[in-house]
Amino acid sequence: MGTELDPEGGNDPLKPLSDNVVKIPRSGIRGIMDVAEQMDDVIHLEVGQPHYDTPAHIKEAANKALQDGYTRYTPNAGLPSLRALLADKLRHINGINISPEGVAVTPGGVFACASALFTIAKAGDQVLLPEPGWPNYSFQTRVIGVEPVYYHLNPATGFLPDVDEMRSLINERTRAILINSPSNPCGSVFPESVLRGILDLARDHDLYLISDEVYEDIVYEGKHYSPGAWDDEGRVLTVFSFSKAYAMTGWRIGYVATTEEICKNFSKFSESMVSCVSSVSQKAAEAAITGPQDSIAAMVAQYKRNRDIILSAFAEAGVVAYKPAGAFYMLLDIGNTGLDSYTFTLKLLEAKHVAVAPGLTFGPQSDNYVRISFCKDEESIVEGARRIAEFMKAARS
C-alpha cells in the first residue's frame, strides 16, 4: 500500500542524513565511558567531571529561585543581574574591561565555544586549533563546514604552542585562532609571553582569537592570564564556565566575554537554538560568584595532591607521564606498549577496570597518549594509578 510520501509503495530508502553531522566522529571519551558503564567496579578516570557536589549555598539559591518563581524565559543573553555581576568579575579578576552588554550567558562552556565559532566563521574558512586539544573544537568547526588546521603543543616545551609554527599555518582562508589555557588534555598553562605573542599574531593577520578559559581557577604552577585584558580592538572572545570550579557540570551554564556587537549576534544564535539558559541555573550562578569561594581552593588543593600521587606512582613504575601545571588532566605516554590509544584503553578497561580517554580523540597525531582525569576522590586515584602502572608493566614485557 502506498503512502502520502511514497504513493507507489516502494522501498526506496529515505534521503541521506546531513554529512555535517554524520561525518563527525564520536568522542572517544564518551565512547569509553559508555563501555565502562556496562561494567562493575570501574574506576572512572576518563571524564572531566569533579567528584565534589555543588556547594550548598549555590543549591540553596536555586531552591529559592524556584520558590520565587524564576521558572520562565529570560533574555537570550541572560538575566541582566547576572550579566552585570559577570562584567564586574571580568573587570576585577580577569582584567577585561567590559560592559554587561558584552557578556553573553550560555548553556555551558561547550555552547559558548560553539557560539563563538558559529558567529565569527563561515563554511570554507579555516580555524587554527591546538593538538592535543579538546575534540569538541574540531566537531564544532566541521558542523559549519569550517576546516580545522592543527598547531602542535609540544611535550618538550611543556605542551606550549610555537608562535612561529602558528604563523606558518595562516593563509587567506584563516579566520581565527583558538587557544585553551589551562589546557585540556595537556594541563599546560600558557605564560604571558606566549599569550601576548599569539595576540600579536592575531592582530598582524586580522584574525579573531577565541580563548577558552574554563579551567581558569585550577592552576598549580604559574599564573592564569586572559589575553582579552590586552585587547583594545574587540578581536578576543573569551569563554568561561561554572562547571569546573563550582562542580556545576549538570547545571549547564557558561558565558562569553566579547564586544557588544558580537554579543547581539550571539543572542540571535541562542534564540535559534536554545532560546535562553535555564533561569534557575542563572540564579545559582549569581550565588556562585557572589558567595564563598573557599570551596575552589579546597578542590584545587585536592587535585594537586591527586596529581602528585599519580606522578609518584608512575615514576616508581618507570611510566612516562607529563606533569600538568593546571586543569585536572594528565597525558600518559603509551608509545612503548606497541598499542594504539583505543586498543590500550579497551584492554586496560577489560583487564584492570580502569577507564581512561584514548589520545587519538584529542587529535590525529596524539595516538601515543591516553588522558587521565584526576578530579576524583583520593582513594580512587591511588588505586587507579596502581592498576595503570601494573598494566603498563605487563604491556611492555
N, C-alpha and C positions, 0 to 999 in steps of 0.2 A: 504494500500500500504506500502511495506517495504521501508526502507531507508538504506543507506550505513552502518550506525551504528547499525541498527536493521533490518536485511534483512527479518525477519519473520513478521515484522509489529506488534510486540507485544506491550503490555502496561506496561512492567516492569519498575519500577522507576529507575532513574539514581542512580549510586553508591552514597553512603552517603558522605557528606562533611567531611572534616578533624575534628576529635574531638578536635585537638589542638586549633581550633578557635571556633567551635560550642559550646563547653562547657565553654567558657569564659562568665561570666555573664556581662550583660550590666551595665555600670557605673550608679549608682543611681543619680549621679549629672546630667548627660546628660538626663536621663530619666525624671527627674522632670523638667529640662529645656525645654524638648520637649512638655510636657503637658502645661507648663506655656506660651509657645509661642502661644498657641491656644487661650489664654485669653487676655482680655484688661486690661490695667491699673495695671499690676503686678509689684510689687517691687522685683527686681531680686537680691536676696542675696544668690544664690546657686552656682554661678560660680566665680572662682577666676580670674577675668579679670578687670584690672584697668579701671576706667571710664575716666581717662585722655587720651588725644590724644598724639600720639608720638611727642616729641619735634620738633620744626620747623627745627632746624639745621640738624636733622637726616633725615627728609623728603627731605630737600634741597640737601643733599648729595646723596640720592637715585635718585633724578631727574637728578643731574649732572652725576651720573654713567650711567644712560640711554643715556644721550646726548653724553657721552664719549665712548659709545659702549661696556659697560660691560654687554653684553647680551648673553654671550657664557658659555660653560662649564668652571669650574675651577678645579684645582686638587681635588681629592677626599677628602682630609683632610682640604681643604680650601685654600684661597689665601695666599701665603707666607707673604704678607704685613700684613694681619690680624693676622696670627699666631704669627708673631713677636711682634705685639702690645699686643696680649693677654699674651704672655710669659712675657713681661715686666710688665703688670698689675699683673699677678700672683706672680711675684717675689716681687713687691713693696707693693701690697695691701694684698695679702694672705700669703706671706712668703714662697711660694712654689718655690723652686729653680728648674727651668725647662728651657729647650731649646724650641725654636719654633717647633722643630721636635717632641716634646712630647705633642703638643696641636692638638686636632682634632676638627674641626668645624662641627657642626651637625645641621640638620633641627629641631631645638627646643630642649628643655631640655628633652622632652619625648623620643626622638630618642637617645639622649645622654645616658640616663639610659638604654635603650634597647641595645645600642651598647656595653655598659659595661657588661651587663648580658650575651648577646649572645657571647661575646668574651672570657669571663672567665669561664662560666659554661656550662655544658652539661646535656643531659637527664639523670635522675637518681640522680643528685646532689640535695642538699638542700641549700637554702639561707635563712638566718635569716632576717625577715622583721619586721618593727615596727607595733604595733597595739595600738591605732588607727593609720592608715597610709594611704597614698595616694593609691587608689585602683589600679592604673596602674602598681604598682610594682608587685602585685600578678598576674595581667593579663599577664605581660611580662614573668614572670617565667613559667607560665602554657603553654604558646605558645611553649616553647622549652622543655617541659617535666621536668622542674625543680620543686621540691616541696617547696612551701613556708612554713616556720616554723616561728611562730609569737612570738616575745618577747613583753612584755607589757610596755606601757607608763602609769605610774600610776598617776591619778589625785592628789593623796595625796602628791606626791613629785613634783608637777608642771609638770606632764607628762614627767618625765625623765626616762630613762631606768635604770634597775638594772643590773649591770655588772655580778653579781653572777648568776642571772637568765639566762642571755645570755650564760654564761659558761655551765650551766646545760643542755642547748639545743644542744650543739655541739656534733657531733659524726663523724664517719669516712666518712659519706656522705656529711658533711657540706663543702661548697666551699667558701662561702663569707658571710659577714655581710653587710647589707645596713642600713645606717643611714640618717636622714633628719633633719637638723638644720640650721635655724629656721624651725619648723615643720608645715607641712600641714597634718592633720587639727588642731593640738593642739595649735600651736603658741608657743611651748616651744623652748627655746634657750639653747642648751647644754653647760654647763660650761666647762672650760678647763680640770678640774679634771676628769669629766666623759668621755670626748673625749679621753684623754690620757689613761684612763683605758680600753676603747674599743679598741684602737690601740694596747695596750699591749696584750689584749686578742687575737687579730688577729695574732700578732706575735707568741704568745705561741702555737697557734694551726695551724700556717702556712695557714691563710685564707686571702683572698682578702678583702679589705674594700672599699665599694662604698659609697662615701659621697655626698649626694645630697644637694647642697648649693644654689639653685636657688633663695632663699629669703635672701641671704647674706646681702643685703643693707637695709632690712626692720627690724630693731631692735629698740625696745622701752626701754627695760631694759636689763642690761647685755651686753655682748660683743660677737660678732661672731668670732669663731676660725675655721681655716681649719686644720684638722689633717694631711693633706698632707704636711704641713710645718714641721712636726716632723718625716716624713717617709724617711728613707735612704735606703729602700730595694726595692721600686717600687711596694708595695702591695696596695697603696691607689689610687683609681681612683676617681677624684673629678669632679662633674657635676655642670655646671653653665648655666645660660640662660640670654638673653637680655629681655625676655618677661615681667618680673615683674617690675624691676627697671626703665626701659625705656619705659614702656607701649607699647611694641612691640610684643604682643601676635600673631598677624596675620602675622608678618614678618618671623616667624618660624626659629629662629636662636639661637643656644646654643653652648656649647663647653665642652670638657673633657680635664682635665689635667692628664697625665699618663706618662708611660715610652715610649721611642722611639719605642721599640719593640712592645708593645701593640698598640701603635698608628698606626704602619704599618698594623696590623691586622684589626684595625678599618677601615682603608682605603679600605681594601678588602670587609668588610661588607657593607660599604657605596656604593661601586661600584656595589655590587649585588642588592642593594635595591633602592637607590635614585641617584646614580652617584655622586652628589655633592649638596651643598646648593646653593640656589639662589645667583647668582653673585651680583645682586642689593642689596639684604639683607646684604651680606657681606660688601659691601662698606658703607651701612648705619651703620653697626655695628662699622666700623672703626671710623666714625664720633661720634658715641655714646660714645666710651671710650676715645676719644681724645678731645671732645668738652666740653662745660659747664656741670657741674654736679649738679647745683643748683636745677634743677627740681626734683631730687631724694629727697633732703632734704624737699622740699615743699610737695611732695607726702607723705612722711613718717609723717610729722607733721599733715597733714590732717587725715591720717589713725589713728594716735594716738588719735586725737580728736574724731573721729568716735567711736573708741574702748571705750573711756571713756563715751561717750554719751549713748552707749548701756548698759554698765555696770551700770551706774547710773539709767537708766530707769528700768532695771531688778531688781536692788537692792530694789528700791521703791515698785516694784510689788511682791517681795518675790520669784523671779525666780532665780534659781541657774545657773550661768554662770561662766566659768573659764577664768580668766584674762590671755590673751596671752602676752608674752614678745617680740614676733616678728611675722613675716609674717602678713597676714591680715585676719585671720580666728579666730573664737571663737566657742568653743563647749558649747552647752546648754544642761543641764541635764533635760530629759523629763520623768524620771523614775516614778514620782508621778502622771503622767497623765493616766497611765494604757494603753497607746497606744504604739505600736511598732513604730519604726522610719519612716517606709514607710507610715503607716496609718496616723501618725502625720503630715508628710509633705503634703500629699494629702488633708487632712482635713483643714490644715492651708491655703493651696493654694485656696481651694474652698471657705472657709469662709472669709478669710481676704485678699486674693490676694497678698500673700507674698510667695515667693519661697525660700526655704532653702534646704540643702542637707541632706538626711537620713543617720544616723550614721552607719547603717549596711553596707553601701558601703565601709566603712573605716576599716572593719574587722569583723570577726564572733562574737565577744563579745562586739561590740560597738552599740548595738541596743538601748541603753538607751540615746543616744545622737542625736542631729542634729547639723550640722555645719552651721554657719552664716559667709558669706563673707562680710566684711565691707569696701571693697575698692570701695566705691560708693560715690556719692555726699552727702553732709551733710543732705540735706532735705529728701532724701530717707532713710537715716539712722534713723533720728528722727521719721519719720512716720512708718517705718518698725518695729522699736523697740516697738513703742506704740501698733501696731497691734498684734505683737507676744505676748506681755505681756497680752493683753486683751484675746487672745485665750488661753494662758496658765491658766489664772484665771478661765475661763469658763470650761476648760478641767479638772481642779482639783475639781470643785464643785460637 
